[in-house]
Amino acid sequence: MKRVFNWVMAATLICGAMSLTAGCHNTHGQEEHEAREVKSTELIRTSQSWDGVELPNYLEGSPEVVAIKYEIPAGQKLGWHAHPVMNHGILVQGELTIIGLDGKEKVVHEGEAVVEMVNAIHHGENRGDKTVILYMFYLSQKGLPLSVQHPEIPTD
């Protein structure tokens, strides 16, 4: 079972990275054949979330893989929430600050990958001047929520 989930996690990261480069074209006058070369760049490999906490064991049962594109306008704050499932993503535009309930912060820059906290309350803020575009990939199980909101905690 663990091998299947390892494969699923690798496949979602690879598919996500490949989909981000789809539609790119040669703008520097390079030879046509150079644009056809396939490149592979590992963006992240870890068993910890961004705050250094070890990720939990995989869920038992039938997996569900979910991919979501988030667009967060400049100045927007997300509410406090926690993810009951593992997830990782790639920020393709802008800059996102993730804040843990303990005050620990992580700034994710354009082109960077991030592994989110699991079962730990946090929120995100777009403190920049352009819309954040973030692709997230969740390793879940049918019927589980991807996140649980905590509206009783103020974000200011």
N, C-alpha and C positions, 0 to 999 in steps of 0.2 A: 504494500500500500504506500509506503514512504517513497519508493522509487517513482510511482505514478505521480505523486504530488510534486516531487522534485522536477520531474519532466514537465508538469503543467506550469510550475513557476517559471522555469527556464523558457518554455514556449511562449508564455504571456509576455515576458520581458522582451524576447526576440521579436515577436509579432508586433508589439507596441513600438519598438524602436524602428522596425522596418516600415510600419505604417506612417510614422512621422516623416520619413524620408521620401515616401511615395510622392510623385509629382515634382520632385526637385529637378531642375534642369541646368544645363551648362550655360553659365552667363559670362564666362571668362574667355570664350573663344578657343577652348581646348578641343582636341580631337574628339570626334564622336565616340570612338572606341573607349576612351578613358571614362566617359560618363556611364558606360555599361559595366564597369568593374564593380563587383560586389565587395563591400568592406564590412568588417565585423569589428565593432568596438565595444568591449565590455564596459558598461556604465557603472555597475555596482555589483558586488558580491559580498554578502554579509549574512550573519545569523542574528543580527541585532537591529533594533529600531534606531531611529536617528538620535535618540537620547542615551544609547548605549545599553539598553535593557535587552536581554536575550529574548528571542521570539519564542512563543509557546510551541508545543508539539502540534502536529497537524491534527485536524478534526478527524473523527471516525465517521465513516459513512460515505455516501455518494457526493462527490464534489460538484461545485458550481463555480465557474469562472465568470467574472463580470468585469467589463471594461467601461469606464465612464470618462467623458471629456467634461472638465469643469472650466467655466469662464467666470473669473472673479474680477469685477470692475475695480479700477483704481480707488483706493480709500475704503473699500468694503471689508468688513470683518465677518467671519463666519462665527456662528454660535458655538458654545462649548459642546463637545461631543466626545464619544469614545467609540472605537471600532472593536466589535467582538471577533473579527476575523483579520487575518493577515492581509496586508495590501502594500503595494509599492507603486511608484509612479515616476513620470518624467515631466519636468516643467519645461515647456517649449517656448513660453513667452513670459516676460516680466520677472518679478521677484516676489516670493511668498515667504512670510515669516510665520513659523509655527511656534506656538507658545504652550508649554505644559502647565498644568495646574500648579506645579511647584515654582513656576516663573522661568524655568529653563527655556531658552529660545534656540531655534535653528532657522537660519535664512537659507532658502533654496533659491539658487540662481538659474537663469535661463540655461537650458541644456543639461542640468543636473538631475540625477535620479535621487529618490528619497524612499526610505522604508518607514512607514508610519508606525506609531505606537499602537499596541494592541491592549484593549481593556484599560486604557489610561486616558483620563480626561484631558483634552487639549482643544485649542482652536487655532485658526489661521487668520492672517491679516495681509491684505495687499497694501503695503505702505508706499508702494511705488506710484508712478504717474501713468502707467499703461496697464491694460487688462492682462491679468494672469491667465494663461491657458495651461491647464494641467491635465495630463492623461493619467488616470489611476486604474490599477488592475487589482482586483480583489480575488482571493482564494477563499471561497465561502462554501456553504452547504445550503441546499434548497430550504427555504423557509426562514433562514437567519437574516436579520437586518444587517446592512453594511455598516451602519452607524446608529448610535443611540444618542439623541439630543439631551442636553442638560440645560434647559432654558432658565432654571433658577439661579444660575451663576452669571453675574453681570460681566460683560467683556470689557468694560471701561475701568 
